Amino acid sequence: MATAFWQDDETGEKTGFWASGHTPTLIAAFLYFDLAFMVWVLLGPLAPDIARTLALTPSEKGLMVATPTLAGAILRVVNGLLVDRIGPKTAGAISQVIVIAGLFVAWAMGVNSFGGTLALGVILGFAGASFAIALPLASRWYPPEHQGKAMGLAGMGNSGTVLAALFAPALAKLFGWNAVLGLACIPLTLVFVAYMVLAKDAPNAPAPKSLGQYLTPLKTGDAWSLMGFYAVTFGGFVGLAASLPIYFTDRFGLTTIQAGYCTAACVFAGSLVRPMGGALADRIGGVKTLTAVFVVAALALAGVSMAGSVEAALALFVLAMLALGTGNGAVFQLVPQRFAAEIGVMTGLVGFAGGIGGFYLASSLGIAKQITGSFTPGFLIFATLALIALTALTLVKRGWRARWGTAATVRI
């Protein structure tokens, strides 16, 4: 019987992490994901400037920054199907070309209306949908015992949100916010070239299935549970990444550059711990990791609703992002253990749920601000959702351990 490609050919024993997979592909997945996430949330750091230029209301600002998240959520399902049909490398190449071309056209023609920002948000959704491509591109190269680390390192590309928060406001001040759209095409093109050179599809790709078979996981409660948990962890992460520039400028009167620095600190914290979350879940189990995540996230977000100073709010946001980033890695330590044969479509479905969570948070904060004059209700409701997720996890974990925990490599 042939050994798996990550095993030692002579002994059949498992190899170490770096020797077990394909490092150039892991690097390509990270770079693609990193720059894609940078432009996915680009409207967030630019939102205060865009809102002033176009005279947007609070709810319009919220919808503007939430639209790329919703579009990315929907397109993640499409990309999950494409990954299993044409392979992750080709699917990723197509998506990158669409984003680069869309940004170039937006820069050349200008974005002059609220409807224009929504149209641009849909194009940026293709960047957010990179999640359903980059993760299986990397994951398929690695064995079960290293899935948490592989998915975590590839998923650390969500640190691209830090780049957007750090540089977009300063570039907008120097050249105007519309020019930032064109400037973003430069690093995107460079990464596209590197991606085409480095990335390689894994040799163990599953055979294409019918459309009905792709959606088979939705017939299981496990799929819906994992989707719900990711709607909270990733939804919280990306929703905050898109909304914090607006929050800091509206709530505390910071400049766009100051708000960008605060946002970058929060997003960096959440991005940094994603691979650590995967590694921690590999060690102690995804269930234990998520339990702690939901408790900390709920407390931190509830605390934000009462924060009276920039310093207090920033500290609580960093704590919330640390928890949510850890949770992102933990969920994707669990997904390939339960759905190894459907990893492409499950990455898309779980990513879809995460995007829906992010869309809800970003848009609800804008609506709460317009209706009540405060962001507080939005934060409190999302903190409640974290507690609901904790309750659901407590209910399903025993069944998971009974049904998944037979293999020695499975740690839940």
HELIX and SHEET records of a PDB file:
HELIX    1   1 PHE A   17  SER A   20  1                                   4    
HELIX    2   2 THR A   23  TRP A   40  1                                  18    
HELIX    3   3 LEU A   43  LEU A   54  1                                  12    
HELIX    4   4 PRO A   58  ILE A   86  1                                  29    
HELIX    5   5 PRO A   88  MET A  109  1                                  22    
HELIX    6   6 PHE A  114  GLY A  128  1                                  15    
HELIX    7   7 PHE A  131  SER A  139  1                                   9    
HELIX    8   8 PRO A  144  HIS A  146  5                                   3    
HELIX    9   9 GLN A  147  GLY A  155  1                                   9    
HELIX   10  10 MET A  156  SER A  159  5                                   4    
HELIX   11  11 GLY A  160  PHE A  175  1                                  16    
HELIX   12  12 TRP A  177  LEU A  183  1                                   7    
HELIX   13  13 CYS A  185  LEU A  198  1                                  14    
HELIX   14  14 LEU A  211  TYR A  214  1                                   4    
HELIX   15  15 THR A  216  LYS A  219  5                                   4    
HELIX   16  16 GLY A  221  PHE A  252  1                                  32    
HELIX   17  17 THR A  256  LEU A  272  1                                  17    
HELIX   18  18 ARG A  274  ILE A  284  1                                  11    
HELIX   19  19 GLY A  286  VAL A  304  1                                  19    
HELIX   20  20 VAL A  310  ARG A  338  1                                  29    
HELIX   21  21 ALA A  340  GLU A  342  5                                   3    
HELIX   22  22 ILE A  343  THR A  372  1                                  30    
HELIX   23  23 THR A  376  TRP A  404  1                                  29    
END                                                                             
